[in-house]
Amino acid sequence: MTESPNGRLVVRLRGATVMLDRFPALARCDFDAYESEVVFVQGPNGSGKTTLLRLLGGLVEAMSGSVLVFGRDPKAEARAIRREVSYLAHSYQMYEDLSGRENLEFFAVAAGCDLDDAIEWAQRLGLATRDLDARFRVLSAGQRKKISAAIALSRRTELLLIDEPHALLDQATKAILDLGFTEAARAGKTVIVASHELDRISALATRRYRMSNGFATLVESP
Amino acid sequence: MFRTAVAMAKKDLRLEWRARVLLNQVLPFVFVVIVLFAFGFDAKVEILTQVTPGLFWVTTFFGLELAITRAMAIEGENQAQVGLVMMGVNPRGIFLGKVVAIVLEILVLEVVLSAGIAVLFNSPLHDVALLAASALLADVGVATVGIVLAGVTEGLGGSLLPLLLFPVVSPVLLCATKVWQYGLDQTPAKAIPWSELLIGFSLIYLVVGILVYGVVLEG
């Protein structure tokens, strides 16, 4: 991995193009992220924000260009890289007929994260014991999002890929989540956040990219 | 891998217990099949005894197919499978956990089905150990192929799974049917070559499934 004045280079994209069917979801995209950074990715719907995060997680493959995460190809070494990556997606990625606590327990064992940390995060995000013990399907959209976020934030990973974290959440929870991102960056992690909440994330971001039609443009650098 | 497999199996069994898909959909179907056959053959015990192995395995195959479809649908809800993939969860553990859960669910169905056959067809079950062992092996064989094919055909339409599954698992079903035939006829010695074939097929399917499921999951 490359060292620079900004720190250790964690993500590096050069000319990365991703085709979804015949649609260029990312087009010759250049993108960098360093350790201890909160990188803000903004852009309208369909501009390629989610595809960028999925590319970094090895869920989609670049047709051309180079993609390096921790100096490695995320598609070729997907499993090894994913142990170092947390991904908070649009979808909840939880089981409807398990309670919030049971979901946390399951992912703690399967993914090897710390259950106490996950429960602590869930409580910090405002979930009461009663909410954690209710079946996932009866929880509100915001409560569901909090459980997904608790797992993503509690995993001891070096890179956090966060897609629209503030959607569905109340103001207090948004603030707690933002604090979590800042704490993660201070601890040396890299946080890449795709969001429409320009004011909120701009205040946290150390680097900002604007996405448009699959292109990424660096608009602000520390 | 085994820790993940145990967690997956416990999770799938808990979800099945709460949703009760097998209980509400498969068991009534099993009951209807047994009763219809009993009436259809006019309670002629000789004929019923002859058709029992085939009837048992056709019914079990439908149950397995439903259990496999359900096991994969669980992972489609809220894209939970993407979560598993993104957390780098061991695909072999996922695969083994799913196989274990499906086999345990189907064993329950098979116990009910066997009891129904024994009572309604007046056909006592001999060589229970042989029948149970062959059922377990065949369930493993069908479940492993089913999970892999369900992963391959995901997003291509649900009707593809039964079309692909049956031809691939037909050797397993054929062997299991023959073992049951000889087991029920009280001629277990004749079942030995079929049992060996069944062990071979099921083990091959299991090993291939463990090896390829990671690729299927990524695809």
Interface residues (C-beta under 8 A of the other chain):
Chain A: G57 L59 A78 R79 A80 I81 R82 R83 V85 Y87 A89 S91 Y92 Q93 M94 Y95 E96 D97 L98 E102 F106 F107 V109 A110 A111 C113 R155
Chain B: R3 T4 A7 M8 K11 R14 L15 R18 A19 I74 E77 N78 Q79 A80 V82 G83 L84 V85 M86 M87 G88 V89 G93 I94 G214 E218
